[in-house]
């Protein structure tokens, strides 16, 4: 029902205007309604309901406050008992209090009684055959389960209903908040005590009756005559007593056992609840029989049910007292809550009025400075303000009903608007810049906020766009962006990094992206400040760098220095930094800005150039060749140290001389008759094809220097196209090469001569055999000569092949083994075929083995070559000695095979050339040979780690010693070599 309540307070012209809508469900207590007063015109009329100034009102969940000319509160509430005079009877407060308390107690008793009747009716049917204590426990449990929820529910409903009692009952409850719950609790506890005591008495009487029945049966049994003839006593387990009696096979009672007089000796096991003593006459003996209850009997008759009933009663009494207390205090709490909510409603009304005024001011400001457009979900413009009309050039009538696309400029691609609509359709506002086109075609930019507004059903029912003109700002930003792009392009396009120390009194700096990239970092990856810069600066460059900065500050000089900075990879790179310092009016430094340039490659090139120059100087100083460089003006700029050694001229006096003077002095030192007598003849043609910076080789000539140098020099002149050097003169000693060429020519002549002689013999003898008929003896003689000449040719060819193979393989095909040197030499001598008119060589070596690491075959070949030469170069006879000798060379023991002859001997000049390829001391050609034997020997011995020693005296003979490292040698072995006597090997020794 809808009721309008007007509660008049104070003067007749002061009243509260409260509109209330009454409902019967979902209510809660709000307390006293505090009215808000305002003055109404005299002609206003109202319908009034009889409501006290402190009426209890319970407002529901939908209470709200409106901000309007009237203070209106719409809510769901219930007017508690007696608050409205229409149709509600009023009961005095004192009687209502008494009747309420009595009614509550009566309802509790009726609930308990009804539940007990139900339990008594259901118990025999649910659990038949239970013991008495089990039945009592089940009775109490079922009563608690059934009655407790009903009591709690009824107490709650009573408290809820009595919370709206009239004022008199309120006063009664307020003054008795502690007394009435205590009375309820005491009454409940009293009823519980009465019930528990009655249950206890009933249980006690039943147990006593049962015990009396059992004890009377025992006394009757003990009086029978058979008890006089008893057997040993046993404990009764059937009658549940502690009496001891004899067990008989026969008795008057099949279910019982007999009691003997010895029962008097039995002692009870525990204090019994029941006992009885009886004097008996068994036979001729007077006895006293004492019967006690057993623990089992006592347990069957416990008082646990009474205890449980007492506890349950106390619990129900406490619950009832709590319910009464809640009923008494609930009204006060509800009143406080109502007061608080009323104050909140009043505060909300004031805030709403304030918000209304602020909203009006905000709307006015918004319409004045912002462009507002409201569109429907279909995109139809429903409302615009004057600012939008002025900016677009369209009238309001032209815009209403149109789509906002009519303001579009076409500057945004479709993906831009797709992103806008995706944001709005998800219920989120979109914020961004939009370019629109006015009616006259001009473009203008706006900063726009588009918000979707949801209706009562939660669906979007309109969109509101609020924008303001940013055309000038956007134009300035575009120009600023273009300038920044040009600046960044200028910076990024260059290889230099920029830096700016904005305030020299602070630590912060600015580094350009290229500055970071030069150090291997991404832009802004590390802070740009003086501390970081100092940590990256190489320790060796820190002092010089800061001294240069201080000097630039003090002397106002440009800052230009090279230093090393640590990169992200951990290494250091060289940079050149140039900067300018800015000063204030007082001459103090305020700012420093500059750039850094990566000069690491240049510094490395310079370092490599210095290193190369040093290396070249070292090479030139160690090189046997001489170098002379001329600068671009044609003057001598450098002469290597080898110049003096090769030419016998000092180079210091030639530095700075021109080409003509230098050429004259050089060729003055040459043997007359040279084909070239100036450097100009060696210069290449000017039109020679060459790239800039490449050397162009000129002519090459060999000149012979005058004594004392007496050298053959190869002179080559190279010209450089570009650079700092115009031409370089290269002088190389080719004396050895010239001699080698001469030796090769001599070898070819000798080889041709040596091969031609046997070839001529073979050719001639073969021709005789083919053209003439000769006797068999003569044919055999000619064939023998052909065979001997073939052997000579084969020997020459084999020696050439051996030398070529040894030089090519460098000992890789040698088969090294540990061999006794004496055994090896002995085998060579035994296999050697000495001339028939000569004696076998004399030998001297110890019996103890002397081990060497050699190739047996190659060592035999070398020894045989030397031994063969000893016989060939001693044609006049004389003994040939073969010894095994020892000597310490470079701190290591060596052994040697020494072969000595007494032949022609060699002059010092000849001895110096022995071992050269193709050299023969015999120029007559009477002694056969190729000039390669000693060369092969030296190659073999040197590849086995040894060397060949030679000594000779012309006309006296020669001595050749093949020295080899000794594997194992003791001092006694070396000493024994001096004691060996010469001997000749005529038969193979037994080794």
Protein Blocks (a to p, Z undefined) as FASTA:
>chain_A
ZZdddddehjfkbccdddddddfehiadebjaddddddddfkbccddddddfkbccdddf
kbccdddfbdcddddddddehkamghpacddfklmmmmmmmmmmmmmmmmmmmmmmmmmm
mmmmmmghiafklmmmmmmmmmmmmmmmmmmmmmmmmmmmmmmgcfklmmmmmmmmmmmm
mmmmmmmmmmmmmmmmmmmmmmmmmmmmmmmmmmmmmmmmmmpmklmmccdddddfklop
abdcdddfbdfblkbccddfklmmpccfbdcfbdcdddddehjbccdddddddfklmmmm
ccklmmmmmmmmmmmmmmmmmmmmmmmmmmmmmmmmmmmmmmmmmmmmmmmmmmmmmmmm
mmmmmmmmpccddddfkopafbdcfklmmmnopafklmgopafklmpgolacfklmmmmm
mmmmnopacddddddddfkopacdddddddddddfkopafbdcdddddfklmmmmmmmmm
mmmmmmmmmmmmpmbdcdddfblkbmbdcddfklmmmnopaehkbccdfklmmmmpcfkl
mmmmmmmmmmmmmnopacddddddddfkopacdddddddddddfkopafbdcdddddfkl
mmmmmmmmmmmmmmmmmmmmmpmbdcddddfkopafbdcfklmmmnopafklmgopafkl
mmmmmmmmpcehiabfcfklmpccfklccdehiacdddddddddddfklpadddddddde
edjbfbdcddddfklmmmmmmmmmmmmmmmmmmmmmmmmmmmmmmmmmmmpccdfklmmm
mmmmmmmmmmmmmmmmmmmmmmmmmmmnnomlpccddddfklmmmmmmmmpccdfkbccd
dddddfbdcdddddfklmmmmmmmmmmmmmmmmmngpcdddddddddeehiacddddddd
ddebpafklmmmgoiahiafblnomagcehlmmmmmmmmmmmnopacdddddehiapcdd
dddddfbdcfklmmmmmmpccdddfbdcdZZ
